[in-house]
Structures are given as structure tokens and as C-alpha cells.
Amino acid sequence: MRISASGWARDCGTNEIADFDLGDTRVADGRATFSRNDPAISLNHHPVRRERLTGVTVNFFANLTLGGNYGFKVKLSKSEIRRLFYLTHKNEVEGFKALFPDALDGDAPDQAA
């Protein structure tokens, strides 16, 4: 995943805010601790129905010294999108695999620890 910012009205070049591989990023169920060199993905659950996953949060440290108005870009690779999809739809994927065990021969993306 790469996050960068470029000036909105006066572009003085691109500032890289973060650049790391979500495929190698640690996953935590619920709130995650993270530090300067240790980003984390948090699995967000519904406040009442804890079994329902409502989304993911990517947590990371960034030292920003930006002034003014910026346009931000977030770039995700196909493998990062696949991993985030698997983390948020694991039950559905596993249900599909159980219905059609011979249809899928590839391995699932890394699972949450």
C-alpha cells in the first residue's frame, strides 16, 4: 500500500506518507497496537453483533510536516485487495469452498493470527 500527497493548488512534488506491503502486515482482531516500524491491520466488528465484521483499519505511524491543502492517493496492489477481501469475507469464502471443494485449488491469503 502506498499513500502519497501532492499539493492541491500549488504542486511542489509528491510527499510519500507511507509505503508498505499489506500482505506482510500483522492482523489483530479488534484494536491493534502499532509503532513506527510495525503497522497493523485491525478487524472491526459490529458493536453488538461481534461475529459480524464491519471493516478493517490500517494503522501506521507517519511523521507529517505538511502545510496547506493536499490531495491524497492510496494505492493498493491486487494481492493487498485480495487479502483485505479475504479478511472481511472469510466466512463466505470458506462456505463457498465447503460447497465446491474441487473448484478451488489455490491457497487462501494469509489468515489473521
Residue frames as qw, qx, qy, qz and C-alpha x, y, z in Angstrom:
[[0.000, 0.893, 0.450, 0.000, 0.00, 0.00, 0.00],
 [0.425, 0.063, 0.014, 0.903, 1.34, 3.39, -0.92],
 [0.054, -0.894, -0.428, 0.122, -0.09, 6.67, 0.36],
 [0.446, 0.028, 0.106, 0.888, 1.18, 9.92, -1.11],
 [0.055, 0.855, 0.386, -0.341, 0.13, 13.56, -1.10],
 [0.423, 0.253, 0.297, 0.818, 0.57, 16.25, -3.74],
 [0.011, 0.286, 0.216, -0.934, -0.21, 19.93, -3.42],
 [0.340, 0.633, 0.683, -0.131, -3.77, 20.85, -4.32],
 [0.275, 0.940, 0.134, -0.150, -3.36, 24.41, -5.63],
 [0.190, 0.848, -0.494, -0.021, 0.44, 24.59, -5.80],
 [0.998, -0.042, -0.002, 0.050, 2.12, 21.28, -6.51],
 [0.028, -0.831, 0.554, -0.030, 5.72, 21.15, -5.26],
 [0.355, 0.324, -0.877, -0.014, 6.07, 17.42, -5.85],
 [0.802, -0.310, -0.426, -0.281, 4.77, 14.29, -4.20],
 [0.227, -0.530, 0.662, -0.478, 5.28, 13.59, -0.50],
 [0.630, -0.061, -0.768, -0.097, 5.29, 9.91, 0.42],
 [0.539, -0.536, 0.261, -0.595, 3.39, 9.33, 3.65],
 [0.695, -0.267, 0.646, -0.167, 3.53, 5.53, 3.82],
 [0.666, 0.440, -0.519, -0.307, 4.69, 2.64, 1.67],
 [0.292, -0.312, 0.881, -0.203, 4.44, -0.93, 2.99],
 [0.402, 0.003, -0.822, -0.405, 3.08, -4.29, 1.90],
 [0.664, -0.268, 0.198, -0.669, -0.28, -5.16, 3.45],
 [0.887, 0.079, -0.436, -0.129, 0.47, -8.81, 2.72],
 [0.587, 0.148, -0.605, 0.517, 3.21, -8.74, 5.34],
 [0.206, -0.457, 0.256, -0.827, 1.28, -6.60, 7.83],
 [0.078, -0.089, -0.901, 0.417, 0.24, -8.10, 11.16],
 [0.431, -0.427, -0.470, -0.641, -3.52, -8.57, 11.71],
 [0.010, 0.006, 0.739, -0.674, -5.27, -8.04, 15.06],
 [0.236, -0.544, -0.762, -0.259, -8.84, -8.92, 15.94],
 [0.299, -0.881, -0.345, 0.124, -10.17, -5.60, 17.24],
 [0.038, -0.980, 0.193, 0.015, -7.94, -2.76, 18.39],
 [0.886, 0.189, -0.101, 0.412, -4.29, -3.09, 17.44],
 [0.379, -0.818, 0.179, 0.395, -1.14, -1.60, 18.84],
 [0.744, 0.543, 0.106, 0.376, 1.34, -0.32, 16.27],
 [0.453, -0.700, 0.117, 0.540, 4.59, 1.60, 16.22],
 [0.135, 0.766, -0.337, -0.531, 6.87, 3.47, 13.85],
 [0.201, 0.424, -0.806, -0.362, 8.13, 0.33, 12.08],
 [0.067, 0.127, 0.986, -0.087, 5.28, -2.05, 12.87],
 [0.464, -0.034, -0.182, -0.866, 1.98, -1.25, 11.10],
 [0.202, 0.130, 0.940, -0.244, -1.10, -3.34, 11.89],
 [0.377, -0.230, -0.552, -0.707, -4.46, -4.19, 10.35],
 [0.281, 0.040, 0.699, -0.657, -7.40, -4.14, 12.78],
 [0.180, -0.342, -0.839, -0.383, -10.52, -6.20, 12.10],
 [0.261, -0.086, 0.250, -0.928, -13.53, -4.05, 13.04],
 [0.113, -0.320, -0.941, -0.005, -16.58, -5.80, 14.49],
 [0.330, -0.617, -0.387, -0.601, -20.17, -4.65, 14.88],
 [0.113, -0.439, 0.526, -0.719, -20.58, -3.19, 18.41],
 [0.729, -0.166, 0.347, -0.565, -23.47, -5.53, 19.30],
 [0.973, 0.187, 0.103, -0.091, -23.16, -8.48, 16.93],
 [0.322, -0.734, 0.544, 0.250, -19.46, -9.15, 17.43],
 [0.703, 0.049, 0.664, 0.250, -19.50, -12.04, 14.94],
 [0.517, 0.791, 0.300, 0.133, -20.23, -9.52, 12.14],
 [0.532, -0.227, 0.179, 0.796, -17.15, -7.95, 10.62],
 [0.241, 0.889, 0.310, -0.235, -17.85, -4.38, 9.51],
 [0.465, 0.859, -0.167, 0.135, -14.48, -3.46, 8.03],
 [0.822, -0.114, -0.124, 0.544, -10.76, -3.15, 8.52],
 [0.074, -0.991, 0.104, 0.042, -8.49, -0.33, 9.67],
 [0.787, 0.291, -0.179, 0.514, -4.89, 0.01, 8.55],
 [0.431, -0.897, 0.011, 0.096, -2.89, 1.54, 11.42],
 [0.770, 0.220, -0.049, 0.597, 0.57, 3.04, 10.84],
 [0.365, -0.729, -0.065, 0.575, 2.90, 5.79, 12.02],
 [0.529, 0.586, 0.243, 0.563, 3.75, 8.74, 9.78],
 [0.338, -0.526, -0.126, 0.770, 5.75, 11.85, 10.54],
 [0.331, 0.718, 0.481, 0.377, 3.98, 14.64, 8.64],
 [0.220, -0.510, -0.067, 0.829, 5.12, 18.19, 8.12],
 [0.212, 0.461, 0.637, 0.581, 2.55, 19.21, 5.54],
 [0.061, 0.489, 0.297, -0.818, 1.11, 22.68, 5.33],
 [0.314, 0.263, -0.382, -0.829, -1.66, 23.76, 3.02],
 [0.818, 0.209, 0.240, -0.480, -4.18, 21.75, 1.07],
 [0.070, -0.378, 0.882, 0.273, -3.23, 18.35, -0.33],
 [0.852, 0.140, -0.201, -0.463, -4.82, 15.68, -2.47],
 [0.458, -0.415, 0.780, -0.101, -4.12, 12.18, -1.14],
 [0.741, 0.277, -0.498, -0.355, -3.78, 8.94, -3.08],
 [0.639, -0.330, 0.670, -0.186, -3.94, 5.42, -1.66],
 [0.602, 0.413, -0.596, -0.335, -2.61, 2.68, -3.93],
 [0.732, -0.236, 0.594, -0.234, -3.37, -0.97, -3.19],
 [0.135, 0.327, -0.854, -0.381, -1.98, -3.90, -5.13],
 [0.726, -0.073, -0.475, -0.492, -4.23, -6.73, -6.32],
 [0.594, -0.061, -0.758, 0.263, -2.76, -9.05, -3.68],
 [0.026, -0.001, -0.516, 0.856, -3.44, -6.46, -0.94],
 [0.562, -0.040, -0.100, -0.820, -7.03, -6.07, -2.12],
 [0.722, -0.043, -0.662, -0.197, -7.39, -9.87, -2.20],
 [0.392, -0.036, -0.744, 0.539, -6.09, -10.15, 1.36],
 [0.216, 0.013, 0.332, -0.918, -8.40, -7.41, 2.66],
 [0.674, -0.034, -0.358, -0.645, -11.33, -9.09, 0.85],
 [0.653, -0.052, -0.753, 0.070, -10.47, -12.43, 2.43],
 [0.181, -0.014, -0.647, 0.741, -10.17, -10.88, 5.90],
 [0.367, 0.072, 0.212, -0.903, -13.59, -9.23, 5.59],
 [0.787, 0.135, -0.187, -0.573, -15.38, -12.11, 3.80],
 [0.002, 0.372, -0.924, 0.088, -13.67, -15.15, 5.31],
 [0.522, 0.128, 0.734, -0.414, -16.92, -16.88, 6.31],
 [0.699, 0.563, 0.061, -0.438, -18.40, -16.51, 2.84],
 [0.393, 0.613, -0.664, -0.168, -15.20, -17.76, 1.15],
 [0.159, -0.237, 0.935, -0.212, -14.96, -20.75, 3.49],
 [0.634, 0.299, 0.530, -0.477, -18.66, -21.53, 2.90],
 [0.650, 0.623, -0.239, -0.363, -18.12, -21.44, -0.86],
 [0.202, 0.516, -0.832, -0.012, -15.07, -23.67, -0.55],
 [0.402, -0.048, 0.847, -0.345, -17.10, -26.17, 1.50],
 [0.709, 0.457, 0.278, -0.459, -19.84, -26.27, -1.16],
 [0.774, 0.618, -0.138, -0.017, -17.38, -26.74, -4.03],
 [0.661, -0.619, 0.354, 0.233, -14.24, -28.38, -2.62],
 [0.738, 0.095, 0.463, 0.482, -12.84, -29.28, -6.04],
 [0.352, 0.877, 0.258, 0.202, -13.49, -25.85, -7.61],
 [0.044, -0.946, 0.285, -0.149, -10.72, -24.02, -5.76],
 [0.930, 0.009, -0.195, 0.310, -7.23, -25.43, -5.74],
 [0.326, 0.590, -0.282, 0.683, -5.27, -22.31, -4.69],
 [0.439, -0.308, -0.610, 0.584, -4.39, -21.38, -1.15],
 [0.150, -0.922, -0.343, -0.100, -6.27, -18.63, 0.68],
 [0.225, 0.734, -0.282, 0.575, -4.34, -15.46, 1.53],
 [0.312, 0.110, -0.707, 0.625, -2.61, -15.31, 4.90],
 [0.456, -0.664, -0.552, -0.216, -5.14, -15.54, 7.67],
 [0.261, -0.794, 0.217, -0.504, -5.37, -13.39, 10.80],
 [0.427, 0.217, -0.780, 0.402, -3.12, -14.61, 13.58]]
